[in-house]
Amino acid sequence: MPTSLGELLPGTMSAAGMHNSEGVNVDLYIPRKCSATNRLIQAKDKASIQLNIGHVNAAGVYTGEFTPLALCGFVRAMGEADGNLDRLWTKCYDESKLAGVEI
């Protein structure tokens, strides 16, 4: 069962990089990608952010799980970060409901 956005969306950071025969990641650096535009977030992009949105149960208590969302400086400079964050979280929530996972 998927428990995070990385497991729900294929091609995200969980599958990125080179792996050896035991399945261990052997890359020293794996760049992040913007969740909204799929652009690579460069090391010099000082305006980029990563939010970890915590999952809560029906009583509103944090369960210890979270969904990471990264936004590049380009999206934030255009003033579209709020709209993209709403769209991404709604998409993640809807996909998790279809998969039968409660967020």
Secondary structure, DSSP 8 states (H G I E B T S, - for coil): ---SHHHHSTTSGGG-S-B-TTS-B--S---EE-TTT--EE-TT-TT-EEEEEEEE-TTS-EEEEEEEEEE-HHHHHHT-HHHHHHHHHHHHHHHHHHHT---
